[in-house]
Each structure stands twice: as C-alpha cells, then as structure tokens.
Amino acid sequence: MLTEIFLAFRYLFRGQARHLSFIGIMSVTGIILGVATVIVAVSIVNGIDGSLIQRIMKFRYHITLDSADENILSDLKGKMEKNKEVEDASLSVRTQIFAKFDDTITPLVVRGFELGQNKGENFFSKYIEEELTNSGFFIGKGLRRRFYLDDSIEFYPLKKRLSLEKGRIRGYFETGLYDVDNYYAVTDLEEAKNLSPNYHLFLGLRIKEPFKADQLAKRISKNNPEVAISTWTGSNQELFATLRLEKIALFIILTLIIVIASFNIFATLTVKVVEKTKDIGVLKSIGFTSRKILSIFTLQGLILGIIGSLSGAALGLGACYLLEKYPFIKLPEEIFFTEYLPISVDLKEVLVISLVAVFISFLSSIWPALRACRLCPTEALRYE
C-alpha cells in the first residue's frame, strides 16, 4: 500500500506538464472554498437560530401550570420550590390594559410577578434599569422613548365599563426584546389582579436544564392530572420543525457547491490518466494488478479531498472567528432581535461537512481510476 501512496503523491504533485499542477491547485481551491462557504453559512444559521431560542426563553417560563383553583397552584408552588430540577417557581398574572398617550390608544400586556419575593425579584430585577418608587408599573424603555413618559400613565383597564384611570410609573426596564420593551408593563402580582377581573393566573417554572422541560412536565402531570401543563418546547414545535427543515435544506443546497467543485477533481484525474498512460502500461507489465492501479488514482482524489477539506475547515473557522470577534455586519434589530450577525460554530457539523467533502472527492475519482485500471499494457505501450 505504501507504494500506491507514494505513486499517488508523485503523480499528483509532479506532473510533467505545468498546466496540470495549475489544474490540481484549482481543484483543491474549489473544495476549500466550498467547505469554507458551507461552514460559515451553517454557523450563521446556527447563530440566528440560537439567538431566536434565547429570545423565546428570555422572558418566558420553561413550564406553565394552569388551574382554575388558585389554591392548587399555591400548593404546587411550594412543592416545586423543593424540586432540585426547578430553579424558580412563581405565580404570575397576565392581563391587558389600553394605555392613553395624548390622542393615541395603545394596548399593553400587563405581567404581574411576585416582586416582593426573592425568586420573583431574581427573575425580573435583572432587567430593571431605573426604579422610582415602590408601587405602580414598570414600563419598557422602548415605550418610554416612544411616548416620552415621566412618572405616570393613563389607561383603560380590561373591564366591561371602560373608565380612564391613572397609574404611577414605578420604574423602567429593558430586556432587549423589541415586543416586550415596547408593549409590556410589569407590576406586582396583587396589583395586576386588582386591575381587572379578567386575568390569567398561572404557575411558571424556570428549570436548570430547559431542554428537559417535557420530561419534567410529564412527571408533574402524572401526579397532578387536574392541572393543565404546557412547555416552551411544546408551544414552539412548529418553529423548531421549521428551523430543522431550514438547516437540512441549507446543508443540501450548499453541499451542491462542493459537488460542483469536485468536477474539477474529476477533470484533473481524467487528464492525469491520459498523461500517465505510458506509466500505467509499464506498471502493469512489471506486475501491478488492476486493483493497485485503481488504488493509485482513487488515492489521488482522496488526497485532494483531505487537503481541500482541512484547508476549507481552517478557512471557514477562521472566517467565523473574525466575524464573531469583529462584528461589522449589522442587522435590523426589530426583525432579527440582535444588532450584529450572530455566529455559532458546531464542531460536530464542521466534522460532518469535512467528511462529506472528502467522500464526494473520493467518488469523483472512481470513474477516472476505473478507466486507468482497465488499460491494456500492450495498448498503453504500443506507441512508445
């Protein structure tokens, strides 16, 4: 086998004609650029998907428990606080108001948290930018900038008979989420209940391992069949299915770049077979079998694929590093929820992309290699 490897390298990098070396370089360059392009594109998609998942999880609970009986939720809260898998268990209220800003009426989502408890404060307090008093609404900074808010807000609560009320602004928060910072108001749990009889009370759980939410939800449901349970993964099944489909489609489309680049290897090895016709005849006449000739030329495709894949992976990872360290591509934040192009490199995917490139390069060398191994020694040496 060492002889075949030696001859493969010799034929590949010591061609008699200079243009063959150029063709070999172009073949490898095509694989390098193809692999690098796929790695960068997939890393960008991973980054966007990751930032989207972070956005989903940022201001939501991983598991939500609903019951018409508030006492059941209070009892469950005590049990969940003792569960080692649970990081935070707190009651929460969701309702709505219609805020009046001069001549503009804007619907706002009101979230009520247990702000007087440490765990409730830990969940929301990290977003508080400014606190003016100890009661009233926390308003998003985006809403504050839009309507130049000061220390109070006028609103219509969600009641049958609408009447304009005035509430104090307790402070301002900023989550970095466009919809939350512009359309949410946060207040204490009891204050949110008193706004309107039309509210949704639920128990929210944030757990240490968010992707195990479904497993924990099943165990809770088994012991508490009267409680309706939903998880953040279950609520976003369509989104996750779309993201998976998007990644598969992207991988297939971009792999075609590598396939196109592999045609250069096919052309290079076809020319090599023609150039080395005499050598093939000599090798066969001294005892080389067709299998050994086949190995020599398939090894050339494999070598080109390995060099192209390794170099392409290095180039792709380098490009990802530069894009991550020096972000200069800006995105519209209200659409992508991030200011700069996000990058997330998955080394397993890089390995798969590199192996696919090597495999495609190997496949592209088979037909020229079969043509070489089928040459008859007498035909190969007839005109020499």
SEMARVEX-342099 format. One line per field, with one value per residue (C-alpha): residue number from 1; residue in one letter; x, y, z negated. Coordinates in nm, 2 decimals. Last residue first. Layout:
N
pos = NUM / ... $
code = A / ... $
c1 = X / ... $
c2 = Y / ... $
c3 = Z / ... $
END
This chain:
384
pos = 384 / 383 / 382 / 381 / 380 / 379 / 378 / 377 / 376 / 375 / 374 / 373 / 372 / 371 / 370 / 369 / 368 / 367 / 366 / 365 / 364 / 363 / 362 / 361 / 360 / 359 / 358 / 357 / 356 / 355 / 354 / 353 / 352 / 351 / 350 / 349 / 348 / 347 / 346 / 345 / 344 / 343 / 342 / 341 / 340 / 339 / 338 / 337 / 336 / 335 / 334 / 333 / 332 / 331 / 330 / 329 / 328 / 327 / 326 / 325 / 324 / 323 / 322 / 321 / 320 / 319 / 318 / 317 / 316 / 315 / 314 / 313 / 312 / 311 / 310 / 309 / 308 / 307 / 306 / 305 / 304 / 303 / 302 / 301 / 300 / 299 / 298 / 297 / 296 / 295 / 294 / 293 / 292 / 291 / 290 / 289 / 288 / 287 / 286 / 285 / 284 / 283 / 282 / 281 / 280 / 279 / 278 / 277 / 276 / 275 / 274 / 273 / 272 / 271 / 270 / 269 / 268 / 267 / 266 / 265 / 264 / 263 / 262 / 261 / 260 / 259 / 258 / 257 / 256 / 255 / 254 / 253 / 252 / 251 / 250 / 249 / 248 / 247 / 246 / 245 / 244 / 243 / 242 / 241 / 240 / 239 / 238 / 237 / 236 / 235 / 234 / 233 / 232 / 231 / 230 / 229 / 228 / 227 / 226 / 225 / 224 / 223 / 222 / 221 / 220 / 219 / 218 / 217 / 216 / 215 / 214 / 213 / 212 / 211 / 210 / 209 / 208 / 207 / 206 / 205 / 204 / 203 / 202 / 201 / 200 / 199 / 198 / 197 / 196 / 195 / 194 / 193 / 192 / 191 / 190 / 189 / 188 / 187 / 186 / 185 / 184 / 183 / 182 / 181 / 180 / 179 / 178 / 177 / 176 / 175 / 174 / 173 / 172 / 171 / 170 / 169 / 168 / 167 / 166 / 165 / 164 / 163 / 162 / 161 / 160 / 159 / 158 / 157 / 156 / 155 / 154 / 153 / 152 / 151 / 150 / 149 / 148 / 147 / 146 / 145 / 144 / 143 / 142 / 141 / 140 / 139 / 138 / 137 / 136 / 135 / 134 / 133 / 132 / 131 / 130 / 129 / 128 / 127 / 126 / 125 / 124 / 123 / 122 / 121 / 120 / 119 / 118 / 117 / 116 / 115 / 114 / 113 / 112 / 111 / 110 / 109 / 108 / 107 / 106 / 105 / 104 / 103 / 102 / 101 / 100 / 99 / 98 / 97 / 96 / 95 / 94 / 93 / 92 / 91 / 90 / 89 / 88 / 87 / 86 / 85 / 84 / 83 / 82 / 81 / 80 / 79 / 78 / 77 / 76 / 75 / 74 / 73 / 72 / 71 / 70 / 69 / 68 / 67 / 66 / 65 / 64 / 63 / 62 / 61 / 60 / 59 / 58 / 57 / 56 / 55 / 54 / 53 / 52 / 51 / 50 / 49 / 48 / 47 / 46 / 45 / 44 / 43 / 42 / 41 / 40 / 39 / 38 / 37 / 36 / 35 / 34 / 33 / 32 / 31 / 30 / 29 / 28 / 27 / 26 / 25 / 24 / 23 / 22 / 21 / 20 / 19 / 18 / 17 / 16 / 15 / 14 / 13 / 12 / 11 / 10 / 9 / 8 / 7 / 6 / 5 / 4 / 3 / 2 / 1 $
code = E / Y / R / L / A / E / T / P / C / L / R / C / A / R / L / A / P / W / I / S / S / L / F / S / I / F / V / A / V / L / S / I / V / L / V / E / K / L / D / V / S / I / P / L / Y / E / T / F / F / I / E / E / P / L / K / I / F / P / Y / K / E / L / L / Y / C / A / G / L / G / L / A / A / G / S / L / S / G / I / I / G / L / I / L / G / Q / L / T / F / I / S / L / I / K / R / S / T / F / G / I / S / K / L / V / G / I / D / K / T / K / E / V / V / K / V / T / L / T / A / F / I / N / F / S / A / I / V / I / I / L / T / L / I / I / F / L / A / I / K / E / L / R / L / T / A / F / L / E / Q / N / S / G / T / W / T / S / I / A / V / E / P / N / N / K / S / I / R / K / A / L / Q / D / A / K / F / P / E / K / I / R / L / G / L / F / L / H / Y / N / P / S / L / N / K / A / E / E / L / D / T / V / A / Y / Y / N / D / V / D / Y / L / G / T / E / F / Y / G / R / I / R / G / K / E / L / S / L / R / K / K / L / P / Y / F / E / I / S / D / D / L / Y / F / R / R / R / L / G / K / G / I / F / F / G / S / N / T / L / E / E / E / I / Y / K / S / F / F / N / E / G / K / N / Q / G / L / E / F / G / R / V / V / L / P / T / I / T / D / D / F / K / A / F / I / Q / T / R / V / S / L / S / A / D / E / V / E / K / N / K / E / M / K / G / K / L / D / S / L / I / N / E / D / A / S / D / L / T / I / H / Y / R / F / K / M / I / R / Q / I / L / S / G / D / I / G / N / V / I / S / V / A / V / I / V / T / A / V / G / L / I / I / G / T / V / S / M / I / G / I / F / S / L / H / R / A / Q / G / R / F / L / Y / R / F / A / L / F / I / E / T / L / M $
c1 = 0.60 / 0.31 / 0.20 / 0.29 / -0.07 / -0.23 / 0.01 / -0.05 / -0.43 / -0.60 / -0.88 / -0.71 / -0.69 / -1.06 / -1.16 / -0.95 / -1.10 / -1.45 / -1.36 / -1.21 / -1.53 / -1.64 / -1.33 / -1.39 / -1.75 / -1.64 / -1.38 / -1.63 / -1.88 / -1.61 / -1.54 / -1.91 / -1.96 / -1.66 / -1.78 / -2.12 / -1.96 / -1.76 / -2.08 / -1.98 / -2.23 / -2.22 / -2.46 / -2.47 / -2.50 / -2.78 / -2.99 / -3.36 / -3.37 / -3.66 / -3.66 / -3.28 / -3.23 / -2.90 / -2.54 / -2.24 / -1.93 / -1.88 / -1.51 / -1.46 / -1.75 / -1.70 / -1.32 / -1.37 / -1.62 / -1.38 / -1.10 / -1.34 / -1.42 / -1.06 / -0.94 / -1.23 / -1.15 / -0.78 / -0.87 / -1.14 / -0.93 / -0.62 / -0.84 / -1.03 / -0.71 / -0.56 / -0.88 / -0.89 / -0.52 / -0.59 / -0.86 / -0.58 / -0.33 / -0.59 / -0.73 / -0.37 / -0.33 / -0.66 / -0.57 / -0.26 / 0.09 / 0.32 / 0.60 / 0.39 / 0.11 / 0.34 / 0.49 / 0.14 / 0.02 / 0.34 / 0.27 / -0.09 / 0.02 / -0.09 / -0.42 / -0.49 / -0.38 / -0.62 / -0.91 / -0.77 / -0.79 / -1.13 / -1.28 / -1.11 / -1.25 / -1.59 / -1.55 / -1.61 / -1.96 / -2.03 / -1.88 / -2.12 / -2.40 / -2.33 / -2.46 / -2.81 / -2.82 / -2.70 / -2.94 / -3.23 / -3.14 / -3.09 / -3.43 / -3.61 / -3.47 / -3.56 / -3.91 / -3.96 / -3.84 / -4.08 / -4.37 / -4.30 / -4.29 / -4.55 / -4.43 / -4.07 / -4.18 / -4.38 / -4.75 / -4.93 / -5.30 / -5.35 / -5.62 / -5.39 / -5.14 / -4.90 / -4.88 / -4.88 / -4.57 / -4.38 / -4.48 / -4.38 / -4.04 / -3.97 / -4.10 / -3.89 / -3.56 / -3.44 / -3.46 / -3.20 / -3.20 / -3.57 / -3.79 / -4.14 / -4.45 / -4.77 / -5.07 / -5.32 / -5.50 / -5.68 / -6.03 / -6.14 / -5.94 / -5.66 / -5.68 / -5.52 / -5.22 / -5.18 / -5.17 / -4.89 / -4.68 / -4.63 / -4.49 / -4.60 / -4.53 / -4.57 / -4.24 / -3.98 / -4.15 / -4.20 / -3.85 / -3.67 / -3.35 / -3.49 / -3.51 / -3.69 / -3.82 / -3.96 / -4.26 / -4.47 / -4.78 / -5.13 / -5.42 / -5.76 / -5.99 / -6.31 / -6.43 / -6.74 / -6.70 / -6.35 / -5.99 / -5.84 / -5.83 / -5.50 / -5.32 / -4.95 / -4.75 / -4.39 / -4.24 / -4.32 / -4.18 / -4.42 / -4.19 / -3.88 / -4.08 / -4.23 / -3.88 / -3.77 / -4.02 / -4.25 / -4.25 / -4.59 / -4.71 / -4.56 / -4.22 / -4.10 / -3.86 / -3.67 / -3.44 / -3.28 / -3.47 / -3.40 / -3.20 / -3.49 / -3.73 / -3.64 / -3.43 / -3.71 / -3.96 / -3.71 / -3.65 / -4.02 / -4.19 / -4.19 / -4.43 / -4.49 / -4.78 / -4.75 / -4.95 / -4.98 / -5.03 / -5.29 / -5.22 / -5.47 / -5.32 / -5.47 / -5.24 / -5.09 / -5.37 / -5.29 / -5.54 / -5.48 / -5.42 / -5.39 / -5.13 / -5.07 / -4.78 / -4.71 / -4.35 / -4.13 / -3.76 / -3.46 / -3.65 / -3.46 / -3.40 / -3.77 / -3.83 / -3.97 / -4.19 / -4.38 / -4.45 / -4.57 / -4.79 / -4.97 / -5.02 / -5.14 / -5.40 / -5.51 / -5.57 / -5.83 / -5.90 / -5.57 / -5.28 / -4.91 / -4.65 / -4.31 / -4.00 / -4.12 / -4.09 / -3.90 / -3.56 / -3.66 / -3.80 / -3.52 / -3.26 / -3.42 / -3.41 / -3.04 / -2.96 / -3.14 / -2.96 / -2.62 / -2.69 / -2.78 / -2.46 / -2.26 / -2.43 / -2.33 / -1.97 / -1.92 / -2.08 / -1.87 / -1.55 / -1.62 / -1.69 / -1.39 / -1.15 / -1.31 / -1.27 / -0.92 / -0.82 / -0.93 / -0.78 / -0.44 / -0.47 / -0.55 / -0.24 / -0.02 / -0.16 / -0.07 / 0.29 / 0.31 / 0.52 / 0.31 / 0.50 / 0.23 / -0.04 / 0.17 / 0.42 / 0.16 / -0.03 / 0.29 / 0.40 / 0.05 / 0.05 / 0.39 / 0.29 / 0.00 $
c2 = 0.43 / 0.39 / 0.05 / 0.09 / 0.16 / -0.08 / -0.36 / -0.29 / -0.29 / 0.00 / -0.11 / 0.01 / 0.37 / 0.39 / 0.26 / 0.53 / 0.80 / 0.68 / 0.65 / 0.99 / 1.19 / 0.94 / 1.02 / 1.39 / 1.34 / 1.14 / 1.40 / 1.68 / 1.48 / 1.42 / 1.79 / 1.88 / 1.62 / 1.74 / 2.10 / 1.99 / 1.82 / 2.14 / 2.35 / 2.71 / 2.98 / 3.32 / 3.61 / 3.89 / 4.21 / 4.40 / 4.11 / 4.06 / 3.95 / 4.17 / 4.46 / 4.45 / 4.53 / 4.36 / 4.50 / 4.32 / 4.46 / 4.21 / 4.19 / 3.89 / 3.68 / 3.76 / 3.71 / 3.37 / 3.26 / 3.35 / 3.15 / 2.85 / 2.86 / 2.89 / 2.61 / 2.39 / 2.47 / 2.38 / 2.05 / 1.97 / 2.07 / 1.87 / 1.57 / 1.59 / 1.62 / 1.32 / 1.12 / 1.20 / 1.10 / 0.79 / 0.69 / 0.71 / 0.49 / 0.24 / 0.17 / 0.09 / -0.14 / -0.32 / -0.35 / -0.55 / -0.42 / -0.70 / -0.53 / -0.50 / -0.34 / -0.07 / -0.01 / 0.03 / 0.26 / 0.47 / 0.50 / 0.61 / 0.86 / 1.18 / 1.03 / 0.91 / 1.25 / 1.43 / 1.22 / 1.29 / 1.66 / 1.66 / 1.45 / 1.67 / 1.98 / 1.81 / 1.80 / 2.18 / 2.12 / 1.86 / 2.10 / 2.37 / 2.11 / 2.07 / 2.43 / 2.33 / 2.01 / 2.19 / 2.48 / 2.24 / 2.04 / 2.37 / 2.51 / 2.18 / 2.19 / 2.55 / 2.49 / 2.19 / 2.40 / 2.68 / 2.44 / 2.29 / 2.62 / 2.57 / 2.22 / 2.34 / 2.62 / 2.37 / 2.34 / 2.19 / 2.18 / 2.07 / 1.82 / 1.53 / 1.63 / 1.34 / 1.22 / 1.58 / 1.67 / 1.37 / 1.46 / 1.82 / 1.71 / 1.52 / 1.80 / 2.06 / 1.86 / 2.12 / 2.39 / 2.23 / 2.43 / 2.49 / 2.80 / 2.73 / 2.94 / 2.90 / 3.06 / 3.34 / 3.47 / 3.80 / 3.94 / 4.06 / 4.38 / 4.59 / 4.44 / 4.11 / 4.31 / 4.49 / 4.16 / 4.02 / 4.33 / 4.52 / 4.49 / 4.67 / 4.53 / 4.66 / 4.84 / 4.67 / 4.33 / 4.35 / 4.46 / 4.22 / 4.37 / 4.32 / 4.69 / 4.81 / 5.13 / 5.23 / 5.25 / 5.45 / 5.56 / 5.48 / 5.69 / 5.55 / 5.62 / 5.42 / 5.14 / 4.95 / 4.59 / 4.58 / 4.55 / 4.85 / 5.19 / 5.37 / 5.69 / 5.67 / 5.84 / 5.94 / 6.07 / 5.91 / 6.05 / 5.85 / 5.64 / 5.67 / 5.54 / 5.25 / 5.14 / 5.17 / 4.92 / 5.04 / 4.91 / 4.99 / 5.10 / 5.06 / 5.10 / 5.42 / 5.55 / 5.23 / 5.25 / 4.99 / 4.69 / 4.38 / 4.19 / 4.25 / 4.03 / 3.67 / 3.74 / 3.96 / 3.68 / 3.45 / 3.70 / 3.76 / 4.10 / 4.11 / 3.82 / 3.90 / 4.06 / 4.09 / 4.36 / 4.34 / 4.69 / 4.81 / 5.16 / 5.44 / 5.76 / 6.11 / 6.21 / 5.87 / 5.65 / 5.30 / 5.02 / 4.75 / 4.38 / 4.07 / 3.81 / 3.71 / 3.51 / 3.27 / 3.17 / 2.87 / 2.93 / 2.70 / 2.37 / 2.05 / 2.01 / 2.02 / 2.20 / 2.51 / 2.29 / 2.16 / 2.51 / 2.63 / 2.32 / 2.42 / 2.78 / 2.65 / 2.42 / 2.71 / 2.92 / 2.68 / 2.73 / 2.56 / 2.63 / 2.51 / 2.67 / 2.52 / 2.69 / 3.03 / 3.32 / 3.65 / 3.51 / 3.17 / 3.28 / 3.53 / 3.27 / 3.04 / 3.32 / 3.39 / 3.02 / 3.01 / 3.32 / 3.18 / 2.83 / 2.99 / 3.19 / 2.88 / 2.69 / 2.96 / 2.99 / 2.61 / 2.57 / 2.85 / 2.72 / 2.37 / 2.51 / 2.75 / 2.47 / 2.22 / 2.47 / 2.56 / 2.19 / 2.15 / 2.49 / 2.37 / 2.04 / 2.23 / 2.45 / 2.15 / 2.00 / 2.32 / 2.27 / 1.95 / 1.66 / 1.63 / 1.62 / 1.69 / 1.44 / 1.17 / 1.17 / 1.17 / 0.88 / 0.70 / 0.71 / 0.61 / 0.31 / 0.20 / 0.23 / 0.00 $
c3 = 2.70 / 2.95 / 2.84 / 2.47 / 2.34 / 2.59 / 2.48 / 2.11 / 2.15 / 1.98 / 1.75 / 1.43 / 1.57 / 1.67 / 1.33 / 1.17 / 1.39 / 1.29 / 0.91 / 0.86 / 0.82 / 0.55 / 0.34 / 0.37 / 0.26 / -0.04 / -0.14 / -0.11 / -0.32 / -0.58 / -0.60 / -0.64 / -0.91 / -1.10 / -1.08 / -1.20 / -1.50 / -1.57 / -1.60 / -1.54 / -1.65 / -1.48 / -1.52 / -1.26 / -1.47 / -1.64 / -1.75 / -1.76 / -1.39 / -1.28 / -1.54 / -1.55 / -1.18 / -1.12 / -1.12 / -0.96 / -1.14 / -1.42 / -1.49 / -1.72 / -1.59 / -1.22 / -1.26 / -1.44 / -1.17 / -0.90 / -1.07 / -1.12 / -0.74 / -0.64 / -0.87 / -0.75 / -0.39 / -0.44 / -0.61 / -0.35 / -0.05 / -0.17 / -0.25 / 0.08 / 0.29 / 0.11 / 0.16 / 0.53 / 0.56 / 0.36 / 0.61 / 0.88 / 0.70 / 0.57 / 0.91 / 1.04 / 0.74 / 0.82 / 1.18 / 1.07 / 1.08 / 1.22 / 1.42 / 1.73 / 1.54 / 1.40 / 1.75 / 1.91 / 1.63 / 1.68 / 2.05 / 1.99 / 1.73 / 1.92 / 2.02 / 1.67 / 1.53 / 1.76 / 1.62 / 1.27 / 1.32 / 1.48 / 1.19 / 0.94 / 1.11 / 1.10 / 0.72 / 0.71 / 0.84 / 0.57 / 0.31 / 0.41 / 0.42 / 0.05 / 0.01 / 0.13 / -0.09 / -0.40 / -0.35 / -0.31 / -0.62 / -0.82 / -0.71 / -0.78 / -1.13 / -1.18 / -1.05 / -1.29 / -1.58 / -1.49 / -1.45 / -1.79 / -1.97 / -2.24 / -2.30 / -2.35 / -2.59 / -2.79 / -2.87 / -3.17 / -3.26 / -3.62 / -3.73 / -3.65 / -3.92 / -3.99 / -3.63 / -3.50 / -3.72 / -3.58 / -3.22 / -3.27 / -3.40 / -3.07 / -2.85 / -3.02 / -2.97 / -2.71 / -2.97 / -3.21 / -3.53 / -3.53 / -3.52 / -3.63 / -3.60 / -3.79 / -3.63 / -3.68 / -3.37 / -3.42 / -3.35 / -3.69 / -3.62 / -3.76 / -4.10 / -3.99 / -3.84 / -4.18 / -4.36 / -4.13 / -4.14 / -3.82 / -3.47 / -3.15 / -2.81 / -2.45 / -2.36 / -2.57 / -2.54 / -2.16 / -2.09 / -2.32 / -2.47 / -2.82 / -2.93 / -3.24 / -3.37 / -3.71 / -3.93 / -3.69 / -3.88 / -3.75 / -3.62 / -3.53 / -3.24 / -3.26 / -3.04 / -3.15 / -3.08 / -3.22 / -3.08 / -3.24 / -3.05 / -3.09 / -3.19 / -3.28 / -3.55 / -3.63 / -3.30 / -2.97 / -2.64 / -2.42 / -2.20 / -2.43 / -2.73 / -2.53 / -2.42 / -2.78 / -2.90 / -3.18 / -3.54 / -3.67 / -4.01 / -4.36 / -4.54 / -4.37 / -4.11 / -4.00 / -3.69 / -3.46 / -3.58 / -3.36 / -3.63 / -3.87 / -3.67 / -3.76 / -4.07 / -4.20 / -4.18 / -4.35 / -4.63 / -4.70 / -4.69 / -4.31 / -4.29 / -3.92 / -3.73 / -3.36 / -3.18 / -2.80 / -2.65 / -2.40 / -2.27 / -2.25 / -2.09 / -2.13 / -2.42 / -2.53 / -2.65 / -2.76 / -2.69 / -2.96 / -2.94 / -3.16 / -3.26 / -3.62 / -3.76 / -4.04 / -4.09 / -4.07 / -4.00 / -3.95 / -3.94 / -3.89 / -4.27 / -4.34 / -4.68 / -4.51 / -4.30 / -4.61 / -4.74 / -4.40 / -4.37 / -4.68 / -4.55 / -4.22 / -4.38 / -4.60 / -4.29 / -4.15 / -3.78 / -3.71 / -3.48 / -3.50 / -3.27 / -3.21 / -3.07 / -3.18 / -2.94 / -2.92 / -2.79 / -2.67 / -2.33 / -2.28 / -2.36 / -2.10 / -1.84 / -1.93 / -1.88 / -1.55 / -1.42 / -1.54 / -1.40 / -1.07 / -1.07 / -1.16 / -0.87 / -0.62 / -0.75 / -0.74 / -0.39 / -0.25 / -0.39 / -0.25 / 0.10 / 0.09 / 0.00 / 0.24 / 0.53 / 0.43 / 0.43 / 0.79 / 0.89 / 0.75 / 0.93 / 1.26 / 1.20 / 1.15 / 1.47 / 1.66 / 1.58 / 1.78 / 1.64 / 1.33 / 1.00 / 0.74 / 0.82 / 1.00 / 0.72 / 0.44 / 0.59 / 0.66 / 0.30 / 0.18 / 0.41 / 0.30 / -0.07 / 0.00 $
END
